[in-house]
Amino acid sequence: MEPRTPGTWAGPRWDRELAALKLLYDWAVGQKIMPSSPVTTHKVRGRDGESLEVADLAPTDAKHADVKWLTPRACRLWRDVGLGGMLPSGLEDDSFRGRNDGRDVAGADLMYSSGLRRREAGTILLAELPAVGTSNYYSSRVGHDVAKRAGRTFYVSHSALQSIHAYRIGLRDQAVRRAQSRGLYEAIPDRLVVREITRRGVVRWTTVDGRRGEASFDTLAIAQRLRLFLQGENGLEPAMLWLTETGMPLAYKSWTKIFERASDRCERLGLSVYAGPHMLRHSMALRMLVSLNNALDRRYGLTPAERRHFAEVYGIVWSMVKDMLGHKNEQVTKDIYLEPVRGLQLESLLNDEENPINTITLAELAKKTGLILDVA
């Protein structure tokens, strides 16, 4: 757990204690033991437009347990039907008119595999993608200026990188060639043409008027990323991974609307699955916690009884997932975001996509907690 100033509480813990105090004082007021509650509140607007009462002293870093998760099979169904244009039966939908299905599926695969936030995944550069080899997972870094708090290492699966590669050589390449044929990139007056990317992650560029500049991946702002272009054999192309149909960089906020349309399509086809960037992120965290605990079981040969004697070992798992998600405080990860798995025997393997044990375990969690979306 991260060190904190002596005498201070993490946001989630203070949030719980404050809620308990409010209940106590509200009861006391109702019993006319005291005239009013010292826990003062104010009204705020919730995500769905509802009016919520929030304590004035509520912590700003608390995360509330309204988070939803997806099992791997529910996520696959949502992705294939909502984004990929398939029917619930598994057949292709001839009436599907999506023109960016390859991009959208690859984006969902990246977020679900890595746990990257919408902004982090949506502004990633081609040069920030790890090279595909023979591993199950590959590491890279999120730049400081696009991360919520600080740059960090992230991990992405082999299958997600394959999905991204298919998008790059397919839809993305087609969009780039169309834009090049129209001279679209050459007409951008504030473009930054990359001259070099050093081994230390420093990007060096030249402006239209010949001025030179540089910045590290960590310090590249979103506005700069949108203006970065690579010089290839056929001309300029954006340095960012995700592009629109016109070949221009896709605004990262567009992913919310893309996923909303996918969820709407699933609903129209009679499916009760839905997802957004945050749901994919938290689903990855749940899946990774299950997998890491199982991996430690196998590595140390622990039985369920022995696990209780090695609780400190499993503290490492919470720390790992906290770091992967970029959370400020481990309590957020441990007490709120991964609530469904508290106190449960965890069984899974790291590569859960093809692992029936993982599917069964998460399906059982979904049934037991009611907090996880699953499909039969």
Buried (B, 14 or more C-beta within 10 A) or exposed (E): EEEEEEEEBBBBBBBBEBBEBBEEBEEBEEEEEEEEBEBEBEEEEEEEEEEEEEBEBBBEBBBEEEBBBBBBBBBBBBBBBBBBBBBBEEEEBEEBEBEBBBBBBBBBBBBBBBBBBBBBBBBBBBBBBBEEEEEEBBEBBBBBBBBEEEBBEBBBBBBBBEBBEBBBEEBBBBBBBEBBEEEBBEEBEEBBBBEEBEEEBBBBBBBEEEEEEBBBBBBBEBEBBBBBBBEEEEBBBBBBBBBBBEBBBBBBEBBBEBBBBBBEBBEEBEBEBBBBBBBBBBBBBBBBBBBBBBBBBEEEEBEEEEBEEEEEBBEEBBBBBBBBBBBBBBBBBBBBBBBBBEEBEBBBBBBBBEBEEBBEBBBBBBEEBEBBBBBE
